[in-house]
Each structure stands twice: as C-alpha cells, then as structure tokens.
Amino acid sequence: MNSKIIAPLTLISFALLSSSCSVFKSRGPAGERQTLLSQVYVDISNADLLIGSDSAACQKAFETLYQKLFNIAGSSIYLDSNDIKEIDEEIQNSFETRIALKDSFKKFKLNNSVDQACLAGAQDVFKALRYVEDYLVELRVEKANAAPTEYVSLKGDFPYFLVNPKYAIDFKSYEDLKSGDVILSRGNAYSSAAIARIAQSDYQFSHLSFVYKNPETKELFTSEAHIEIGSVTAPIIDHINEKNVRSVVFRYKDEDIANQASKAMFDMVKKHQNTGKNIEYDFSMNYKDDSKLFCSEIVSRGFKMAMPDQDYVPKFKSKFTKGIMPFLETIGVPVNADNIGTVDVFAPGDIQFDPNFELVAEWRNPKKLEESRLKDFILTKMFERMDVAGYQIDPSLKMDLQARTYWLLRRTPLVKKFLEKKFSLTMNTAQMELFMALDKIGDAFYKNLELRSLEFDHPMTPKEIYGAVDEFIQKDLEAYKSYKKGDSQTKPLFHLLFHP
C-alpha cells in the first residue's frame, strides 16, 4: 500500500469563507493528490452545486457520498500510516469541508419531499465526515503517544480541539465564549444517545446550552434544561465539569440579537430558580409553549423573545417516524397516527444546520469516542427495529415496582435529595420505567459489542458495528422464541424487555 496516503491539501481559506462566491475552492483532479478522502471532497463540492437547482440529482449525489464515507470510516488504510503531519492535514481538511458544507445550508428551500431528501442527504454527509474525523483523531492521538492525562471540554490542542479558521485568533478555549453563544454537546448516558437518535435524522448530540456573559463582572454562565432538575442557570465551569463526549460552539450572525436572547432566557430561568421552583422539563418537546422547557427551547424561546416577529429558531426542524410512536408517547411527546407526519420539534442537533449560526469550534474527548459511537449505533438500530419490525420497550414487573418506589421516595423529605439527580419530580412512573429499561437493554448490546471488539485489531468500523448488532439481535430473538415456547430455560439477554 502507498505509505503516502494523504497529500497536503488546503480545502478552504478564511477569504473563501468570507466571500460571496462558492465556499468550495476550485481544485485540480483528485488523482493528483492520492488520498482516500480527496475525491470525497471534490464530490461534496460538486454536490453542493446541485442544491437549489436539481434536488433529485442532489439527493442521489449526497446519498452516494454517505455510502462512501460509511465505508471509509475506520478503514484500515489509515492504520498503516505513521505520518502524523499528513493525518493532521486530513483531519483539518475534513473539518473545513464541513464548515464549507454547513454554509451551503442557506441555499436550501424545502418545497417538496425531494428537496427534503436532498437536505437529509447533505446532513448525513456532514455527520459522516465527523465520524471519519473521530477515527482519525483516535488514531492520531494513539500514534502521537502524547495524549494529555485529562481532557477539559472546549480547551486543549489540535486535533481534538478544532477551531474554525475565521475564529482562530479570537477563540482559544471556553473562556473566549461570548454572550449568546450556543453549546451543542453530547452526554454519556443511554438517554443522551436516545435523544440524539430519536428523530428521523439521527444526530451525534443530545443537549443545548445557552451562554450568558455578565457585562459587569465578565462571568460566564449557561442557561440549561435538564430532565432531572428542570431549567437552571450555572457558572460555565459547571457545564465544563460535566465531562461530555463532544461540544460544539455556534454563534448567531447578529451578536447583539444573540446577547438579547441569552439575557432574556438567563433572567427568565434565574427568576424561577431563585424561588426554588425551577421551570419544569418539557417532555413534550413543544418549542411554542414556554410553560415548560426542553433543552433546545432554552435557545428557541430566547431568540423568539428577542425577535417576536420572526419564525422560531432553527430554520430546519426534526420530525418523527411512525414506528417510534409508542416510545414518544411514553416519554410525553403528544403524537398520534393523525399528527405524526406534521409534528416538528427542535432536536438539539438541528442547530448544526441553521445557516444563521456559524460553527466556531468543535471539541471531542478521544477517550470516550468509541463508547459514544457504539451507543449511537445501538440506539440507531433500536429505533430501526421499532420502525421496521414493530419492536417496543416492555419494562419488567421488577422495574414497575422500582419505579413506583422511586416515585414515592422522590417525594419523601429525608431521602429525596439523594435521588434528585437521577429522577425528576415531574417524571411519571412510566417514564422512569422506560429509562430504566433503556439502560438495561443498552448495557446488553454494549457488553456484546465489547466482546466482539476483541476480535478486531482496530476500532470497529460502522459497518462492523452494525453487522455485529444485527447478528446479536437475531441470535437473541431465537433465544427469546425458544424461551417463550418453553423449549429452553435460558432467558434471552434483552428480548424480554425489547421485542416485537
């Protein structure tokens, strides 16, 4: 194999990002560069030209690109390279390609289902590039053998901390955040993975935080909504100490409007917090009703207060598929057979594709990427089974009893403080059971994938992960059928909790 797998390449520059012309730089034939991703970069540039002019061709182009990236992610061709500089160049090229592609979302106009499919294809390519970067970052950290002992969110060095060239001088860490910035992040729990993958477009993020900077003290705060405690304001360090897997900073095009929006939400949330009665968490995910707040609503409501005559942020919102209706109904999303096709929500990951927000910087923890990736793909497969095979989560009697006990204990003065970070006062027993079952099912999948990963001499690729999950589901389904028939005394590993 050619050891020089990545040739030097500068995809875009600050000048191109700032110009009114195409954000994709004109380049020579891909063959001149002999890199696994160089043709992908050219193809993305070509697909970009189809946005707004030929949606059918656009859809096909982006779907083809997604399959290419799906096959490239984790490819062994990178594992044989020891050229740190060249790997670094490829990571930067991919990141800058995403910045360029993100700028293209301002051209989308959704007049029909083909336009929507073109948009979904571009979103998939954007996400797939991030997964390719993940593998390269993991490899680079391993090859460099100089990883820090601890990773601090939105702080550190290339390649796990990437900054948009436009902001390279002004943004060095979370300390450079501005009032009105939005932080998109991903937690570690299965509930986080579920939120990230719940909509038609499965994302890699589960939470949004709104940054507020006190103009007098210069202190940074976040306004956030959490399942367990509702909406709160807190010093920025509290958010950093959550030790999330990923964090991305976005900045609205009009910083004055963003600051007004952030201040309005900070004041609103703080006012309730000071009374000891936080605004409750909005399980319905209804961004048009601020009596309760979902994490994304912290942002959309703030901008609505700053711009009452404008449409709700973001420009493109998520929708659901019919197959996951039972899951959504249990959580508290008011969907039914009549409205499932029209209900839209502001999923945290939707902020990535709003053309009014620029991507400032992206951070990831290399030590947690593999675990997060496995959980992403596990939940993707679970929701796929709900859609195509009628699977539903069916909590056990034991979980039902536990949920009822926790519900009572959460309201008992002497012990409620020990449970307040685990179960919200506003969660009903069905919601508690669902999340307990989700953890149990997820753990069964994850343990199986951990064992399977030992069979490989490299991080499992997406194709290998999906193949292993499908095989596990089929094997456990057969065990479930035998157990239900009484032909076997061996219980299946997860099908008693998750089955057709």
N, C-alpha and C positions, 0 to 999 in steps of 0.2 A: 504494500500500500504506500502511496506517496506520503512521505512524512510531512510534507508542507501542505497541510490540509486547509489552511486558512491564509489567504493572501491579504496584504494590507488593503483596506478599503475605507474610505470616508463616505458615508452614505448621505448625510445632510450636514449642513453647517448652520451657524446662527443666522447668517444672512438669508439663507433659504427659508428658515423657519419664519423670518420676519417679512418676507416678501409676499406680494400678492400673486405671484406665479405659483406653479405647482411646487409643493414642498418636496417632491421627489427629484433628486438630482439626476440629470441625464448621464448615463454611463455607457461604457463600451460593452462588447459582447461578454456574456458571463464566462465563457470558456477561457478568457484571458486571465481569470483570477483563480480558477481551480479550487473552489471552496464549496463545501457541501451546501451552504446556505446562500451563496451568491446568486444562483438562479432564482431562488425563492424571493430575494429582494427585488430582482428585476420583475418577476411575475406580479408581486404586490404592486409595484409601480404601474404596471400595465393594467391590472385590475382596477386600480384607482381611477384610471381614465374612463372606465365604464360606468362609474357611479353617476347617476342622474341622466345618463344618456341611453343605456341599454341594460336594464335591470336583469333580464333573463341571462344575458352573457355575463353580467357581473356576478350573479348568483353562482353560475357554473364555475367561473374563474376562482372565486373565493372558496367554494367547496373543494375544488381540486387542490388548491393551496393548503387547505386544512388537512387533507389526507396526506399530503407531502410532509407537512410538519409533524403530524401524528406519527408517521413512520420514521422521521428523523430524530425525534425526541429520544434521548438516551442511546442513540446509535453508537455502536462500538467503534466507529471510525474515529471518534474523538478520544476514546480511551487510550489510544496508542500514541497520542501526541504529548510531548513533554515541553512544547514551546509555549511558555506562559504568555509571552507577548502576543502571539497570534491568537490564543484563546481569548485573551483580553479584548483584542480587536473585534472578534466575532461577537462577544457579549455586548460591546458598545454599539456595534452595527445593528444588532437585533433591537436593542433598546431605542436607538434613534429611528429605526424603521417604524417602531410602534408609535413614537412621537409623531412622525410624519403621517402614519395611517390615522391616528387619532384626529389630526387636523382635518382629515378628509370627511369626517362625520358631519361637518357643517353642510356638505353638499347633498345629504340625503333628504328626500321628500317622500313620505310614505303615502302614496295614493292608492295602492292595491297590495295584494298578497305577494306579488313578485318583488315589488320594492322592499317589502318587509323581509323577504327571503334573502335579498341582496345584503340588507343591513345585518341580518343574523349571520350571514357568511363572513362579513368583514369583522364582526365581533368575535366570531370563533377563531379567525386567523390571529387577531390581536391577542387572545387568550393563549392560543397555541404557541405563539412566539415567546410568551412569558414562561411557559413550561420548558421550552428549549433553553432559554436563559437559565432557568433553575438548574437543569442538568449541567450546563457549562459552569455555572457558579460553584456547584458542589465539586465538580471535577477540578476546577481551578484552585479552590481552597485546599483540596487534597494534594494536588501536585505541588503547590507552593510551599506546603508544610509550614505555614506561618499564620495559622488562624489565631485570633485573639482568644483568651480564656473565657471571655464573656462578651456576648453581643448586646449592645444597647440600641433600642429602637431609634430609627432615624438619626443615627450617629455612626461614624466609622469611616471605612475606606472602600474604594472600588475593590472587588466587583459586586459586593453585596449591598453597597450603598451607591446608587446611580442617580446622578443629577442631570436634569435637562440642561444642555449646553447654554441655553438662554439665561439660566439662573446660576451658572457655575460660579460666578463671583459673589453673588448675594446669598446663596443658600449653602451652608456648610453642615448644619445639624438642626435638630428640632428647636434649638434656641433662636433660630432665624425665622420661625413661623410668624406670620402676620395675622392680625385680627381679620376673621372672615375666611381663613384657610379651612379646607375640609380634609380630614384624615380618613382614608379608607383603609380598614385593617381586617385581619383575619385571626380569630382566636384558635384555641386548640381543641375545644370540645366537639363532640358529635353534633350538638345542637348548632354550633357555628357552621359545621360542614353542611348541615341540613338547610340553614338559612342561605348559605352560599349557592346551593344547588336546587333550591325549591322551585324556581320559575322555569319557564320554557328555555331561557338562556341560562345555562349553569355557569356560575362565576366562581372566582377564587377568593372571594371576600364576604365577610359576614357582618361588618359593623361600620358605622359612620360616626365621626365626632366633629363637632363644630368648634373651631378655635376662637377664643376671645382674648384680646390683649388689653389690659387696663392702661388707658392712656397716661395716667399719672405715675403709677408705680412700675409700669412696663412688665408686670407679671403676666404670664401666660396661663390661661385656663381652658378647659374643654367643657362643653355642654353635651351631655350624652344621655341616652335612654338605655337602661339595662332591664332584662327580663326580671331579675331578682328584686331590684330596688326602685324601678321606675326612673324618672328623669332627675339628673343631678348635675351640678357644676363641681369641678375639682381642679386643683393645680395640675398643670401639664405633666408633672412628674408622675402623678398617679396613673395617667394613661401610659406613659413610658414604662412604668414598672409592671404593667400587665404582661409584658414579655410576649407580645404577639408574634405570629409567624411572619406576617407581612404588614407593611404600612406604606401607603402611597399618599403623597400630598398633592392636592389640587387647589388651584387658585382661580377665582372668578375673574372674568375680563375687566370688570369695573370694581376696583378695590374699595371705593367709597360705599357702593351699594353692599358689597360683601361685609364691610365693617358694620353698617347699619343693621344688616340681617343678623349678624353674630351677636351684636349688643342686645338687639330685641329679644333674641332667644335666651341669652345669658340672664337678662333681667327677669324674664318670664319664669324660667326654671328656678332661678335663685329665690324669687319671691315665694314660690310654693315650698321650696326646700327649707327656707327659714322658718316656716310654720310647723315643720315636722311632718308635713303631708306632701310627699313628692307627687308630681303628676304621674298617674299610673301608666304602666307599659301598655301599648296598644297592640294586642294580639291580632286585631282585625286588619292591621296594616293600612288603615284608611287615612291617606295623607290629607284629605279635605276636612277632617274633623280633629281639632286640637284639644279636645277634652281629655284625650289620652294620646300618648306619643310613642311611636315606634322610632328606632334609632335614626332612620332616614328622614323621618318627619321633623326632627330637630333642625335639619337643614332646609327642607322644603318649606316648612312653616316660617322659618326666619326670613327666607327670601320673599315669601308671599307678603309678609308684614312690611318688608322694605319696598316691594313692588306690587301693590294690591291690584293693579290693573293688568298685570302680566300673567301668562299661564304659569302653572306650577312647574318648578324645577323638579326633575331634569327634563330635557326635551324628549328622550325616548324612555318609556317605562316598560316594566315587565308584565307579562301575562302568564296564566297558568294553563296546564293541560287538564283534561277531564279526569284522567286516571288517578290523579292525586287528590281528588275532591274529599274523600274520607279523611285524609291526613290534614288537609286545610281546615275542614270543618271542626276537627278535634282541637286544633290549635286555636281556632276562633275567627278564621277568615270567613266572612259571610258569602260563601259561594254556593251555587246550586246549578242544576242542569240548564236552567234558563239563562243565567248570567255569567257562567264560567268563561264564555268567549269574549265578554266585553269588560269584565273587571280588570282594571290595571292597578299596579302597585309600584311604589318606588323601592325597588330592591337596592341594597347598598351598592352593589356593583354597577348599577345603571349610571352612576356619576362618571364612570370612566369614559362614557361615550357622549356626554353632553359637550357640544362644541364651544360652549361659553366658559368651560373650565379647562385651564391648561394643566398639564401634568408637570409638576415642579420637580419632584424627586420620588424615587422608589427604593425601599429598603426591604431586605428579607434576611431571615436567620438561616444560614446554610445547615445548621444542625437540626432544624425542625422541618426542612422542606420535604424530605422523604415521607415522614409521618403525615404531614398535611396532604401531600399528593395522594397517598393511599386512602386517606379519609375522603378526599374529594371524589375519587373514583368509586369508592364503596357506596357513597350516597348517590352518585350518578346512576349506578347500577340498581340501587334500591328503588329510586324513583322510576327508572326504566321498567322495572318489574311491575310497579304499580300501574304504569301506563299500558303496557302490552299484555300483561298476564293477570291483571286483577289482584295483585298482592295487596294485603293490608296488614298494618301492625295490630297485633291482637295481644295486649298485655295479659299476663297471667293473673290468677286469683291472688297469688302472693303479692304481686305488685299493686293490685287493687287495695289489699289490706294495708300495705305500706303507705300508699298514697293517702288513704283516709287517716292513718295515724299521723303522718307528717302534716296533713292539713290541720288537724287538731293541735298538734304540738306547736305549729307555727303561730297559733293564737294563744298559747299558754305563756304567761309573763316570764316565768322562771327559765324557760328553755328556748323561747322564740329567737333570742339573739344568736344562738348557735346555728340556727337554720336559715337566717335571713339572707345569707349569700348563696344559698342553694335553692330555696323555693320562695317564690314571691307570694305575698299575701293575696294577690289578685289572681293567682293560678288556681283553677279548679282541680278536682281530683283526676279528671280525665286527662288534662294537660300534664299533670305530674306523672301519671302512668305512661303516657306517650313518651315523655323524655327519658324515663327510666328504662322503658323497653328499647328505645333507640340506642341508649348506651350499651345495653346488653347485646343487642343484635350487632351493633358496630364492633364491639370487642370480639365477637365470634369471627367476623370477617377479618378483622385486623390480625388476630392471632394466626389465622390460616395463612394470610399473606406474609406475615413474618417468617413462618416456617418455609413457605415457598421461596422467599427471597434468598434463603440459604443455599438454594440450588443454583444460584446465579453468581457469576464472578463480577457482577456490575449491578448498579441500581436498576431495578426492573423498569423496563420501558412501559409506556402507556398500553401498548398492545399486549405485552406480557401480563400486566396487571389485570386488564380486562379479561384476558383469557383465563387467568387463574381464578378470578371472581366467578365467571360463568361456570367453570368446572366445579367450583366449590358449591355453588347454588344447585347445580344438577345432582351432585353426589348427595347433598343434604336433603334434597327433595325426595330422592329414592329412599333414604333412611326414614324420612317423615311418613311416606306412604306405607312402608313396612310396619312402622311403629303403630300407625293408626289402624291398620288391619289386624294387628296383634301377632304378626309374623315375626316380630323382633321386639326384644325388651330394651334395646339400646335407643335412647332418646336422640333425636336429631339435635344438631348443635344450635340451630336458630329457627327452624321452621315452625316450631310450636308458637313462636312469637311473631313470625312474619311469614305468611303463607297465602296462597290464592283463596 
